[in-house]
Amino acid sequence: MTSTYDDAGPEDATTVLLVHGHPFDRSMWRPQARHLAGRGYRVVTPDLRGYGTRKTDETKTGLDVFARDVVELADHLGIGTFVLGGLSMGGQIVMQAIADHPGRVSALLLADTFAGLDTPEVKQGRIDTAARITGDGMEQYADELLPRMISPETRATRPDVEEHVRRMMRNAPPEGAAAALRGRAERPDYTPGLRNIAVPTLVVVGGEDQFTPVRDAELIHREVAGSTLVVIDGAGHLPNLERETEFNEALSTFLTDSGAKP
């Protein structure tokens, strides 16, 4: 097993497996891992292939590959069923995973993500960006993304969050990030499958998210029967870091209400 991951909390507890977005790494989930492990959950946070400390030689990585990696990591750790959560691209990987491996997932967290297809312009933009970062690296790309990634309020009041986000993006291996962008541009439309989701689902979004705005979360909420929607005011695309207290409270309440107790 070549995954790099953190594994916190009791081994025999309910497992919450959290999937990071692009272009981040497993450290984006540290506030949630600390909070949930402190409440008795087991929390597993892997680096996706090509991100963080996990390298890849691939030039294109499909979301189905990422989803399979997640399930294989659970197999490696001897985890049968688990709560599965993801943010942004991580949320799309979660939607792929529950479509491909529905029996493994007991509950879902879909944060700041988008179920539909890209427009032709956005799809081409992903392909063009992949070529750009392969040649030029991540630094300028990260600096351009940062002002849209977190809210103006977060930038003004949480320099620690801004620095963490900048560091994750700048340190992302460009080849892995580019491979994911190419694969993501070819992902399927997850919208039709939302009605097939039959496990408790929490949908969270930052109220000022510029990448996946509240209307995208509302669509997922409408399509997933019985789902819970939480909008976190003052947060952008990364509410789990920008407003970790509110995010953690929403997630803890959802886990308790859905029966996913430690």
C-alpha positions, 0 to 999 in steps of 0.5 A: 500500500503506497498511500500516505495518510494520518490515522487518528482515534481508536481503531475500533471506533466509527471511521470517518474518512476525509478526502482533500480537494485540489490542489491541497493535501491531507493537512487541510483536514487537521481541525476536523481530525483533531475534533472528531478523534477527541470525540472518540471517532477514528479519522483517516485522512489520506494524501491522494495520489499525486498530492502531498507526499504521494507521487505519481507518474501518471499524466491523467488520473480519473476520479474513479482511480481516486475513488478506488484508492480510497476504498483500497486504503480502507481495505488495507486498514481493515475498515469495512464501512465508513463515513466518507467525506470530501471537499471540492474535488474531494466531494466529486471523488466521494460521489464517484466512490458511493456510485462505484462502492455503495455498500462501503459507505454509511454516511456522506459529507459533501462540502463545497462541491459540484455534481454537474459537468463543466462547461466546455470553457471550464473543461478546456481551462482545466486542460490548459492549466494542467499544461501550464503548471506542468511547465511553470510549477505551482507558485504563480497558480497558487497566488492567483487562486488564493484570493478566490479560495478563501473569503475576504474576511478570512484573509483579513482576520486569519493569516494562519489560514491564509498561510496554510492554504498558500503553502498547501497549494504551492507545495502540491506536486505539479505533475500530480495536480496536472494529472488530476485536472486532466482526469477531472475534465473528463468526469461524468455528470454525478447529478443523476446519481444523487437520487440513488444515494440512500445514506445520511448526507450532510451538504456544507458550503461556505456562504461566500464560496466563489468556486461552488456557490450556495446554489450548487449545494442547494441542488445537491441538497434537493436531489439527495433525499433527506439530506441536511444543508448547512451554509457557513456564513463568512467562509469561502471555498474552505469553510472547514479551515476558515470557520472550523468551529462552525464546520466541526459543530455541523459535522458532529451534530450530523454524525450524532443525528445520523446514528454514526456514533463513536 
